[in-house]
Amino acid sequence: MNIDTSIETGARGASRGERRAAFIRDIAAATATLVVEALKPALERAGASDGAFRAYRTREACNLTGLRLRQFERFCEIMKAKPTEAPFRAAQAVLGELQGRGGYPCASSLQRYAIKHRRHW
């Protein structure tokens, strides 16, 4: 079945252009679903957290993994909730909550990374 045949047999009462647009939206949604499902196992094998997968799906991908990614996501949550919060204080709060090996060593490092990636918060 080609596109024109599929469009002709689509919803009756809609114009040909509307049926074509609906068909294209359906194809795009199906393609996006297939791509996301195909990439999910690879991201999980790489040790990416759900936050990394969510960031990838929303086109907010970053190169962080593990604890640093969780710290950055928490920083973004704080800054979205309180836009007037000082970035350094937010970074200090995050490091107080999420500590461990592989994370940011100090609040200024997290703050520096976050400021470079301000579009995420």
C-alpha positions in Angstrom: 0.0 0.0 0.0 1.4 3.4 -0.9 0.9 6.7 0.9 -1.8 8.0 -1.5 -3.9 4.8 -1.2 -3.6 5.0 2.6 -4.5 8.7 2.6 -7.6 8.0 0.4 -8.9 5.3 2.7 -8.4 7.5 5.8 -11.0 9.3 7.8 -14.0 10.2 5.6 -15.2 13.8 5.7 -11.7 15.2 6.2 -9.9 17.0 3.3 -7.1 15.2 1.6 -4.6 17.6 3.2 -5.9 16.9 6.7 -5.7 13.1 6.0 -2.2 13.5 4.7 -1.2 15.5 7.8 -2.8 12.9 10.1 -1.0 10.1 8.3 2.4 11.9 8.6 1.8 12.5 12.4 1.0 8.8 12.8 4.2 7.8 11.0 6.3 10.2 13.0 4.8 9.0 16.3 5.3 5.4 15.4 8.9 6.1 14.3 9.7 8.0 17.5 8.3 5.1 19.6 10.5 2.6 17.7 13.6 4.7 18.1 13.1 5.2 21.8 12.4 1.5 22.4 15.5 0.6 20.4 17.8 2.9 22.3 16.5 2.1 25.8 18.4 -1.2 26.3 21.6 0.4 25.1 21.2 3.3 27.6 20.4 0.9 30.4 23.5 -1.3 29.5 25.7 1.8 29.6 24.6 2.4 33.2 22.5 5.4 32.5 19.9 6.3 35.0 16.2 6.9 34.2 17.0 10.6 34.3 19.5 10.2 31.5 16.9 8.3 29.4 14.3 11.0 30.2 16.8 13.7 29.3 17.6 12.0 26.0 13.9 11.7 25.1 13.3 15.4 25.7 16.4 16.3 23.7 18.2 17.6 26.8 21.0 15.1 26.6 24.2 15.6 28.4 27.4 13.7 28.9 27.0 13.1 32.6 26.4 9.7 34.1 25.9 8.1 37.5 26.1 10.3 40.6 27.1 13.5 38.7 23.9 13.1 36.5 21.7 12.7 39.6 23.4 15.8 41.2 22.8 17.9 38.1 19.2 16.7 37.8 18.6 17.6 41.5 20.3 21.0 40.9 17.9 21.6 38.0 14.9 20.6 40.1 15.9 23.1 42.8 16.4 25.9 40.3 13.1 25.2 38.6 11.3 25.3 41.9 13.1 28.4 43.2 14.3 30.5 40.2 15.7 33.2 42.5 17.9 30.7 44.4 21.6 31.5 44.2 23.2 28.7 42.0 26.1 28.2 44.5 23.6 27.7 47.4 21.6 25.2 45.3 24.8 23.4 44.4 25.8 23.2 48.1 22.4 21.9 49.0 22.7 19.2 46.3 26.1 18.1 47.5 24.7 17.9 51.0 21.9 15.6 49.8 23.8 13.5 47.3 27.3 12.6 48.3 29.5 9.7 47.1 32.3 8.5 44.9 32.1 9.7 41.3 30.1 12.9 42.2 31.2 16.5 42.0 34.0 17.2 44.5 32.8 20.7 45.4 29.8 23.0 44.9 31.7 25.3 42.6 32.3 22.5 40.1 28.6 21.7 40.0 27.8 25.3 39.8 30.2 25.9 36.9 28.8 22.9 34.9 25.2 24.0 35.6 25.8 27.6 34.5 27.2 26.3 31.2 24.1 24.2 30.8 21.6 26.8 32.0 19.0 25.9 29.4 18.1 22.7 31.3 16.9 24.7 34.3 
